[in-house]
């Protein structure tokens, strides 16, 4: 019997369970025998997941203290660490990249070389946007600017070694063109829409599901809802939690990490889902619609591709508490216009089976 060609999956880091990691789980359904490589693997975060039974190959960064909880501070080491992986034994390599995973070195595009395709969440945002590593907008920093200039030069050379790109949204495809001067097809990430069940009667709280990191702009949500005195449920964990708790009022609940079952229940009953960042795609935004929960989102990035304005949600166009407050007040007036059937139907365009089909074609083509 002819053996299957060896496939390697390489992802930047696996520090915690989030949307990018769930994409990897679904990709493993298409390629269950793929070997996995990553710079950092926090094994404790992946108990009872598809990774628990697999051998995960890690870099030397994984053994450095604090790598599992603060892996971003090791960015200067990441290009070197990613290039040290030896993947010459594989017929196909798929990188799942938001930083350096696409930078593996032995796939140089030459005839007969291992084929390397990159499923790209985004070109590394801290290098190609005006954000600092802590997610705040850039102020002049000579050392940081110097490092990012060197990193961008490496990043473009790394991108040139990739045979083909796919992006998670049209917004990211445009970023790949701007950053790397490369074309990228769009393959929307998988969303398990079938697991969501809209409740027959919704409750009066709003909700968001996200990592609590600075660039997600949860501070805008907290400030707006503190002024409105409307109930807001925040699901997720991250380094911003102490600051966010400090500026919030009692109407805001921080629930931390919650199981899929609990998220399904809370989204199914919520009055509205709120998002104040320009998501690269926004899996939770689609999950909310699958649960019959209309979306109030910042009108940039992936939300423009997943939310139908006036049908499954509304947009606001400035990242400020005042603009979000105005959007919520508008939403309250038109809340009864949103139909659960429209929300669920729109979410089904992003069902996981579409991803498995399109991803398999991309990798195998």
C-alpha positions as a Markdown table, in Angstrom:
| # | Residue | x | y | z |
|---|---|---|---|---|
| 1 | Unk | 0.0 | 0.0 | 0.0 |
| 2 | Unk | 1.3 | 3.4 | -0.9 |
| 3 | Unk | 1.9 | 5.6 | 2.1 |
| 4 | Unk | 0.5 | 9.1 | 2.3 |
| 5 | Unk | 2.8 | 12.0 | 1.7 |
| 6 | Unk | 4.1 | 13.5 | 4.9 |
| 7 | Unk | 2.5 | 16.8 | 5.9 |
| 8 | Unk | 3.7 | 19.2 | 8.6 |
| 9 | Unk | 1.7 | 21.9 | 10.2 |
| 10 | Unk | 3.6 | 24.8 | 11.8 |
| 11 | Unk | 2.0 | 27.5 | 13.9 |
| 12 | Unk | 3.7 | 30.4 | 15.6 |
| 13 | Unk | 2.8 | 29.5 | 19.2 |
| 14 | Unk | 0.2 | 27.5 | 21.2 |
| 15 | Unk | 0.0 | 29.4 | 24.5 |
| 16 | Unk | -3.8 | 29.2 | 25.0 |
| 17 | Unk | -7.0 | 28.1 | 23.4 |
| 18 | Unk | -8.5 | 30.6 | 21.0 |
| 19 | Unk | -9.8 | 31.1 | 17.5 |
| 20 | Unk | -6.6 | 30.4 | 15.7 |
| 21 | Unk | -6.1 | 27.2 | 17.6 |
| 22 | Unk | -9.6 | 26.0 | 16.7 |
| 23 | Unk | -8.7 | 26.5 | 13.1 |
| 24 | Unk | -5.8 | 24.2 | 13.6 |
| 25 | Unk | -8.1 | 21.5 | 15.1 |
| 26 | Unk | -10.4 | 21.6 | 12.1 |
| 27 | Unk | -7.4 | 21.5 | 9.7 |
| 28 | Unk | -6.4 | 18.3 | 11.5 |
| 29 | Unk | -9.7 | 16.7 | 10.5 |
| 30 | Unk | -8.6 | 17.1 | 6.9 |
| 31 | Unk | -5.0 | 16.0 | 7.6 |
| 32 | Unk | -5.2 | 13.9 | 10.8 |
| 33 | Unk | -1.7 | 12.5 | 10.4 |
| 34 | Unk | 0.0 | 15.9 | 10.0 |
| 35 | Unk | 2.9 | 16.5 | 12.4 |
| 36 | Unk | 2.8 | 19.7 | 14.4 |
| 37 | Unk | 5.6 | 22.2 | 15.0 |
| 38 | Unk | 5.4 | 25.4 | 17.1 |
| 39 | Unk | 7.7 | 27.8 | 18.9 |
| 40 | Unk | 5.9 | 27.5 | 22.3 |
| 41 | Unk | 3.4 | 24.9 | 23.5 |
| 42 | Unk | 1.5 | 25.4 | 26.8 |
| 43 | Unk | 0.4 | 21.8 | 27.2 |
| 44 | Unk | -1.9 | 22.5 | 30.2 |
| 45 | Unk | -4.1 | 24.7 | 28.0 |
| 46 | Unk | -4.9 | 21.9 | 25.6 |
| 47 | Unk | -6.1 | 19.1 | 27.8 |
| 48 | Unk | -9.2 | 17.4 | 26.2 |
| 49 | Unk | -8.4 | 18.9 | 22.8 |
| 50 | Unk | -7.3 | 17.2 | 19.6 |
| 51 | Unk | -3.7 | 18.2 | 20.5 |
| 52 | Unk | -3.6 | 16.3 | 23.7 |
| 53 | Unk | -2.9 | 13.0 | 22.1 |
| 54 | Unk | -0.3 | 14.4 | 19.5 |
| 55 | Unk | 3.4 | 14.9 | 19.8 |
| 56 | Unk | 4.0 | 18.6 | 19.5 |
| 57 | Unk | 7.5 | 19.6 | 18.3 |
| 58 | Unk | 8.7 | 22.9 | 19.9 |
| 59 | Unk | 11.7 | 25.3 | 19.6 |
| 60 | Unk | 14.3 | 26.2 | 22.1 |
| 61 | Unk | 12.1 | 29.2 | 23.2 |
| 62 | Unk | 9.7 | 26.7 | 24.8 |
| 63 | Unk | 12.2 | 26.0 | 27.6 |
| 64 | Unk | 12.8 | 29.6 | 28.5 |
| 65 | Unk | 11.1 | 30.8 | 31.7 |
| 66 | Unk | 7.8 | 32.6 | 31.1 |
| 67 | Unk | 7.6 | 31.5 | 27.5 |
| 68 | Unk | 4.2 | 29.9 | 28.1 |
| 69 | Unk | 2.7 | 33.1 | 29.6 |
| 70 | Unk | 4.6 | 35.9 | 27.9 |
| 71 | Unk | 5.8 | 34.5 | 24.6 |
| 72 | Unk | 5.4 | 37.8 | 22.8 |
| 73 | Unk | 8.5 | 39.3 | 24.6 |
| 74 | Unk | 10.6 | 36.7 | 22.8 |
| 75 | Unk | 9.8 | 38.1 | 19.4 |
| 76 | Unk | 13.4 | 39.0 | 18.7 |
| 77 | Unk | 14.3 | 35.3 | 18.9 |
| 78 | Unk | 11.5 | 34.0 | 16.8 |
| 79 | Unk | 12.9 | 34.4 | 13.3 |
| 80 | Unk | 16.0 | 32.5 | 14.3 |
| 81 | Unk | 14.0 | 29.8 | 16.1 |
| 82 | Unk | 11.5 | 29.3 | 13.3 |
| 83 | Unk | 14.4 | 28.9 | 10.8 |
| 84 | Unk | 16.0 | 26.2 | 12.9 |
| 85 | Unk | 13.2 | 23.7 | 12.3 |
| 86 | Unk | 14.3 | 21.0 | 9.8 |
| 87 | Unk | 11.3 | 19.9 | 7.8 |
| 88 | Unk | 13.0 | 18.5 | 4.7 |
| 89 | Unk | 11.4 | 15.1 | 5.3 |
| 90 | Unk | 8.0 | 16.4 | 4.5 |
| 91 | Unk | 6.3 | 16.6 | 1.1 |
| 92 | Unk | 4.0 | 19.5 | 2.1 |
| 93 | Unk | 4.3 | 22.1 | 4.8 |
| 94 | Unk | 1.4 | 24.3 | 5.9 |
| 95 | Unk | 2.2 | 27.3 | 8.1 |
| 96 | Unk | -0.6 | 28.9 | 10.1 |
| 97 | Unk | 1.0 | 32.3 | 10.5 |
| 98 | Unk | 0.3 | 35.6 | 12.4 |
| 99 | Unk | 4.0 | 36.4 | 13.1 |
| 100 | Unk | 6.9 | 34.2 | 11.9 |
| 101 | Unk | 5.5 | 30.7 | 11.1 |
| 102 | Unk | 5.8 | 31.3 | 7.3 |
| 103 | Unk | 9.5 | 31.8 | 7.8 |
| 104 | Unk | 10.7 | 28.2 | 7.7 |
| 105 | Unk | 13.9 | 28.2 | 5.7 |
| 106 | Unk | 14.2 | 25.0 | 3.8 |
| 107 | Unk | 11.2 | 25.7 | 1.5 |
| 108 | Unk | 12.8 | 28.0 | -1.0 |
| 109 | Unk | 10.5 | 27.5 | -4.0 |
| 110 | Unk | 13.1 | 25.7 | -6.0 |
| 111 | Unk | 12.2 | 22.8 | -8.3 |
| 112 | Unk | 11.8 | 19.6 | -6.2 |
| 113 | Unk | 11.7 | 21.5 | -2.9 |
| 114 | Unk | 9.2 | 20.8 | -0.2 |
| 115 | Unk | 5.9 | 22.7 | -1.1 |
| 116 | Unk | 5.1 | 25.3 | 1.5 |
| 117 | Unk | 1.7 | 27.0 | 1.6 |
| 118 | Unk | 0.7 | 29.6 | 4.2 |
| 119 | Unk | -2.7 | 30.0 | 5.8 |
| 120 | Unk | -2.2 | 33.5 | 7.1 |
| 121 | Unk | -4.2 | 35.1 | 9.9 |
| 122 | Unk | -2.4 | 38.4 | 9.3 |
| 123 | Unk | 1.1 | 39.7 | 8.5 |
| 124 | Unk | 2.5 | 40.5 | 11.9 |
| 125 | Unk | 0.5 | 43.5 | 13.0 |
| 126 | Unk | 3.1 | 45.0 | 15.3 |
| 127 | Unk | 5.5 | 45.2 | 12.3 |
| 128 | Unk | 3.1 | 46.3 | 9.6 |
| 129 | Unk | 0.7 | 48.6 | 11.5 |
| 130 | Unk | 1.1 | 51.5 | 13.9 |
| 131 | Unk | 0.7 | 49.4 | 17.1 |
| 132 | Unk | 3.3 | 48.7 | 19.7 |
| 133 | Unk | 3.8 | 45.2 | 21.1 |
| 134 | Unk | 1.4 | 46.0 | 24.0 |
| 135 | Unk | -1.3 | 46.9 | 21.5 |
| 136 | Unk | -1.2 | 50.6 | 21.9 |
| 137 | Unk | -0.6 | 53.1 | 19.2 |
| 138 | Unk | 3.0 | 53.9 | 18.4 |
| 139 | Unk | 5.0 | 56.7 | 19.9 |
| 140 | Unk | 8.5 | 57.3 | 18.6 |
| 141 | Unk | 10.8 | 54.6 | 20.0 |
| 142 | Unk | 14.2 | 54.4 | 18.4 |
| 143 | Unk | 15.0 | 50.9 | 19.6 |
| 144 | Unk | 11.6 | 49.5 | 18.6 |
| 145 | Unk | 11.6 | 51.3 | 15.3 |
| 146 | Unk | 15.1 | 49.9 | 14.5 |
| 147 | Unk | 14.1 | 46.3 | 15.4 |
| 148 | Unk | 10.9 | 46.5 | 13.4 |
| 149 | Unk | 12.8 | 47.8 | 10.3 |
| 150 | Unk | 15.1 | 44.7 | 10.6 |
| 151 | Unk | 12.1 | 42.4 | 11.2 |
| 152 | Unk | 10.2 | 43.7 | 8.2 |
| 153 | Unk | 13.2 | 43.0 | 5.9 |
| 154 | Unk | 13.4 | 39.5 | 7.3 |
| 155 | Unk | 9.6 | 39.1 | 7.0 |
| 156 | Unk | 9.6 | 40.0 | 3.3 |
| 157 | Unk | 12.4 | 37.5 | 2.5 |
| 158 | Unk | 10.5 | 34.9 | 4.5 |
| 159 | Unk | 7.3 | 35.6 | 2.5 |
| 160 | Unk | 9.2 | 35.1 | -0.7 |
| 161 | Unk | 9.9 | 31.5 | 0.3 |
| 162 | Unk | 6.2 | 30.6 | 0.4 |
| 163 | Unk | 4.7 | 28.9 | -2.7 |
| 164 | Unk | 1.1 | 30.1 | -2.1 |
| 165 | Unk | -0.8 | 32.2 | 0.4 |
| 166 | Unk | -4.4 | 31.9 | 1.6 |
| 167 | Unk | -5.9 | 34.6 | 3.9 |
| 168 | Unk | -8.7 | 34.4 | 6.5 |
| 169 | Unk | -10.5 | 37.4 | 5.0 |
| 170 | Unk | -10.4 | 39.9 | 2.2 |
| 171 | Unk | -9.0 | 42.4 | 4.7 |
| 172 | Unk | -6.1 | 40.2 | 5.4 |
| 173 | Unk | -5.6 | 39.4 | 1.7 |
| 174 | Unk | -5.2 | 43.1 | 1.1 |
| 175 | Unk | -2.6 | 43.3 | 3.9 |
| 176 | Unk | -0.6 | 40.5 | 2.4 |
| 177 | Unk | -0.6 | 42.3 | -0.9 |
| 178 | Unk | 0.5 | 45.6 | 0.8 |
| 179 | Unk | 3.2 | 44.0 | 3.0 |
| 180 | Unk | 4.6 | 41.2 | 0.8 |
| 181 | Unk | 3.4 | 42.1 | -2.7 |
| 182 | Unk | 1.9 | 38.6 | -2.9 |
| 183 | Unk | -1.6 | 37.5 | -3.9 |
| 184 | Unk | -3.6 | 35.5 | -1.5 |
| 185 | Unk | -6.9 | 33.6 | -2.0 |
| 186 | Unk | -9.5 | 33.9 | 0.8 |
| 187 | Unk | -10.5 | 30.8 | 2.8 |
| 188 | Unk | -12.8 | 31.9 | 5.7 |
| 189 | Unk | -12.0 | 30.1 | 9.0 |
| 190 | Unk | -14.3 | 27.3 | 10.2 |
| 191 | Unk | -17.1 | 28.2 | 12.6 |
| 192 | Unk | -19.0 | 25.3 | 14.2 |
| 193 | Unk | -22.4 | 27.1 | 13.7 |
| 194 | Unk | -24.4 | 23.9 | 14.2 |
| 195 | Unk | -23.6 | 23.9 | 18.0 |
| 196 | Unk | -25.5 | 27.1 | 18.6 |
| 197 | Unk | -29.2 | 27.3 | 19.5 |
| 198 | Unk | -30.9 | 30.6 | 19.7 |
| 199 | Unk | -33.1 | 30.9 | 22.9 |
| 200 | Unk | -36.8 | 31.5 | 22.3 |
| 201 | Unk | -36.7 | 34.5 | 24.7 |
| 202 | Unk | -33.5 | 36.6 | 25.0 |
| 203 | Unk | -32.3 | 38.3 | 28.1 |
| 204 | Unk | -31.3 | 41.9 | 28.6 |
| 205 | Unk | -27.5 | 41.6 | 28.8 |
| 206 | Unk | -24.9 | 42.3 | 26.1 |
| 207 | Unk | -21.9 | 40.1 | 25.6 |
| 208 | Unk | -18.4 | 39.8 | 24.1 |
| 209 | Unk | -16.1 | 36.9 | 23.8 |
| 210 | Unk | -12.4 | 37.7 | 23.3 |
| 211 | Unk | -8.8 | 37.6 | 24.5 |
| 212 | Unk | -8.2 | 40.4 | 27.0 |
| 213 | Unk | -5.3 | 42.1 | 25.2 |
| 214 | Unk | -4.9 | 45.7 | 24.5 |
| 215 | Unk | -5.5 | 45.8 | 20.7 |
| 216 | Unk | -8.9 | 44.2 | 21.2 |
| 217 | Unk | -10.0 | 47.6 | 22.8 |
| 218 | Unk | -12.2 | 46.1 | 25.5 |
| 219 | Unk | -11.5 | 49.4 | 27.4 |
| 220 | Unk | -14.0 | 51.0 | 24.9 |
| 221 | Unk | -16.6 | 48.5 | 25.8 |
| 222 | Unk | -16.1 | 48.9 | 29.5 |
| 223 | Unk | -16.2 | 52.7 | 29.4 |
| 224 | Unk | -19.3 | 52.8 | 27.2 |
| 225 | Unk | -21.3 | 50.3 | 29.3 |
| 226 | Unk | -20.2 | 51.9 | 32.5 |
| 227 | Unk | -21.7 | 55.1 | 31.3 |
| 228 | Unk | -24.9 | 53.4 | 29.9 |
| 229 | Unk | -25.2 | 51.3 | 33.1 |
| 230 | Unk | -26.4 | 48.4 | 30.9 |
| 231 | Unk | -25.3 | 44.8 | 31.8 |
| 232 | Unk | -22.3 | 43.5 | 29.9 |
| 233 | Unk | -20.8 | 40.0 | 30.2 |
| 234 | Unk | -17.1 | 39.7 | 29.1 |
| 235 | Unk | -15.9 | 36.1 | 28.4 |
| 236 | Unk | -12.1 | 35.7 | 28.1 |
| 237 | Unk | -8.8 | 36.0 | 29.9 |
| 238 | Unk | -5.6 | 38.0 | 29.3 |
| 239 | Unk | -3.2 | 40.5 | 30.7 |
| 240 | Unk | -5.6 | 43.5 | 30.4 |
| 241 | Unk | -8.0 | 42.0 | 33.1 |
| 242 | Unk | -6.7 | 43.9 | 36.1 |
| 243 | Unk | -6.8 | 47.3 | 34.3 |
| 244 | Unk | -10.3 | 46.6 | 32.9 |
| 245 | Unk | -11.7 | 45.6 | 36.3 |
| 246 | Unk | -10.2 | 48.7 | 37.7 |
| 247 | Unk | -12.1 | 51.0 | 35.3 |
| 248 | Unk | -15.4 | 49.1 | 35.2 |
| 249 | Unk | -18.6 | 49.5 | 37.2 |
| 250 | Unk | -20.7 | 46.7 | 38.9 |
| 251 | Unk | -22.9 | 46.2 | 35.8 |
| 252 | Unk | -19.9 | 44.6 | 34.0 |
| 253 | Unk | -19.2 | 41.0 | 34.7 |
| 254 | Unk | -15.8 | 39.3 | 33.9 |
| 255 | Unk | -16.4 | 35.5 | 33.6 |
| 256 | Unk | -12.9 | 34.6 | 32.4 |
| 257 | Unk | -12.4 | 31.5 | 30.3 |
| 258 | Unk | -15.6 | 29.5 | 29.8 |
| 259 | Unk | -16.4 | 26.1 | 28.2 |
| 260 | Unk | -17.9 | 25.9 | 24.7 |
| 261 | Unk | -21.1 | 24.8 | 26.3 |
| 262 | Unk | -21.3 | 27.8 | 28.5 |
| 263 | Unk | -20.4 | 30.2 | 25.7 |
| 264 | Unk | -23.1 | 28.6 | 23.5 |
| 265 | Unk | -25.7 | 29.1 | 26.3 |
| 266 | Unk | -24.7 | 32.7 | 27.0 |
| 267 | Unk | -24.6 | 33.7 | 23.3 |
| 268 | Unk | -28.0 | 32.1 | 22.8 |
| 269 | Unk | -29.6 | 34.3 | 25.4 |
| 270 | Unk | -27.8 | 37.6 | 25.0 |
| 271 | Unk | -29.5 | 40.8 | 23.7 |
| 272 | Unk | -26.5 | 41.8 | 21.5 |
| 273 | Unk | -22.8 | 41.1 | 20.9 |
| 274 | Unk | -20.3 | 44.0 | 20.9 |
| 275 | Unk | -16.9 | 44.3 | 19.3 |
| 276 | Unk | -14.7 | 47.4 | 19.3 |
| 277 | Unk | -11.7 | 46.2 | 17.4 |
| 278 | Unk | -10.9 | 45.7 | 13.7 |
| 279 | Unk | -11.0 | 41.9 | 13.7 |
| 280 | Unk | -8.9 | 40.0 | 11.1 |
| 281 | Unk | -12.0 | 37.8 | 10.7 |
| 282 | Unk | -13.8 | 37.5 | 14.0 |
| 283 | Unk | -15.0 | 33.9 | 14.7 |
| 284 | Unk | -17.0 | 35.0 | 17.8 |
| 285 | Unk | -18.9 | 37.5 | 15.6 |
| 286 | Unk | -20.1 | 34.7 | 13.4 |
| 287 | Unk | -20.8 | 32.5 | 16.4 |
| 288 | Unk | -23.0 | 35.2 | 17.9 |
| 289 | Unk | -25.1 | 35.3 | 14.7 |
| 290 | Unk | -25.4 | 31.5 | 14.7 |
| 291 | Unk | -26.8 | 31.9 | 18.2 |
| 292 | Unk | -29.4 | 34.5 | 17.0 |
| 293 | Unk | -27.5 | 37.4 | 18.6 |
| 294 | Unk | -27.2 | 40.6 | 16.6 |
| 295 | Unk | -23.8 | 42.2 | 16.4 |
| 296 | Unk | -22.7 | 45.8 | 17.2 |
| 297 | Unk | -19.2 | 46.0 | 15.7 |
| 298 | Unk | -16.5 | 48.5 | 14.7 |
| 299 | Unk | -16.9 | 48.9 | 11.0 |
| 300 | Unk | -13.4 | 47.8 | 9.9 |
| 301 | Unk | -11.7 | 44.5 | 9.1 |
| 302 | Unk | -13.4 | 41.1 | 8.9 |
| 303 | Unk | -16.7 | 42.3 | 10.4 |
| 304 | Unk | -17.5 | 44.0 | 7.1 |
| 305 | Unk | -17.4 | 40.6 | 5.5 |
| 306 | Unk | -19.4 | 38.7 | 8.1 |
| 307 | Unk | -22.1 | 41.1 | 9.4 |
| 308 | Unk | -24.9 | 42.4 | 7.2 |
| 309 | Unk | -25.5 | 46.0 | 8.2 |
| 310 | Unk | -29.1 | 46.5 | 9.3 |
| 311 | Unk | -29.9 | 42.7 | 8.9 |
| 312 | Unk | -27.6 | 40.9 | 11.3 |
| 313 | Unk | -26.1 | 43.8 | 13.1 |
| 314 | Unk | -24.9 | 47.4 | 12.9 |
| 315 | Unk | -21.6 | 49.2 | 12.6 |
| 316 | Unk | -20.0 | 52.2 | 14.4 |
| 317 | Unk | -17.1 | 53.9 | 12.7 |
| 318 | Unk | -14.9 | 55.4 | 15.3 |
| 319 | Unk | -13.1 | 53.6 | 18.1 |
| 320 | Unk | -14.5 | 55.7 | 21.0 |
| 321 | Unk | -16.9 | 55.1 | 23.9 |
| 322 | Unk | -19.1 | 58.0 | 22.5 |
| 323 | Unk | -19.5 | 56.3 | 19.1 |
| 324 | Unk | -20.2 | 52.9 | 20.7 |
| 325 | Unk | -22.8 | 54.5 | 23.0 |
| 326 | Unk | -24.5 | 56.1 | 20.0 |
| 327 | Unk | -24.6 | 52.8 | 18.2 |
| 328 | Unk | -26.1 | 51.0 | 21.2 |
| 329 | Unk | -28.8 | 53.6 | 21.5 |
| 330 | Unk | -29.6 | 53.2 | 17.8 |
| 331 | Unk | -29.6 | 49.4 | 18.2 |
| 332 | Unk | -32.0 | 49.6 | 21.1 |
| 333 | Unk | -34.5 | 51.5 | 18.9 |
| 334 | Unk | -34.4 | 48.9 | 16.1 |
| 335 | Unk | -33.8 | 45.7 | 18.1 |
| 336 | Unk | -37.1 | 44.2 | 17.2 |
| 337 | Unk | -36.3 | 44.5 | 13.5 |
| 338 | Unk | -33.6 | 41.8 | 13.6 |
| 339 | Unk | -34.8 | 38.3 | 12.7 |
| 340 | Unk | -33.2 | 35.1 | 14.1 |
| 341 | Unk | -33.7 | 33.3 | 10.7 |
| 342 | Unk | -31.6 | 36.0 | 9.0 |
| 343 | Unk | -28.8 | 35.8 | 11.6 |
| 344 | Unk | -28.6 | 32.0 | 11.4 |
| 345 | Unk | -28.7 | 31.9 | 7.6 |
| 346 | Unk | -25.9 | 34.4 | 7.4 |
| 347 | Unk | -23.7 | 32.4 | 9.8 |
| 348 | Unk | -24.1 | 29.3 | 7.7 |
| 349 | Unk | -21.9 | 30.8 | 5.0 |
| 350 | Unk | -18.9 | 30.2 | 7.3 |
| 351 | Unk | -19.7 | 26.6 | 8.4 |
| 352 | Unk | -16.7 | 24.4 | 9.1 |
| 353 | Unk | -17.5 | 22.1 | 6.2 |
| 354 | Unk | -16.8 | 24.9 | 3.8 |
| 355 | Unk | -13.4 | 25.4 | 5.4 |
| 356 | Unk | -12.5 | 21.7 | 5.3 |
| 357 | Unk | -13.3 | 21.5 | 1.6 |
| 358 | Unk | -11.6 | 24.8 | 0.6 |
| 359 | Unk | -8.6 | 24.2 | 2.8 |
| 360 | Unk | -8.1 | 20.6 | 1.4 |
| 361 | Unk | -8.2 | 22.0 | -2.1 |
| 362 | Unk | -5.6 | 24.7 | -1.3 |
| 363 | Unk | -3.2 | 22.4 | 0.4 |
| 364 | Unk | -3.5 | 19.6 | -2.2 |
| 365 | Unk | -3.6 | 21.7 | -5.3 |
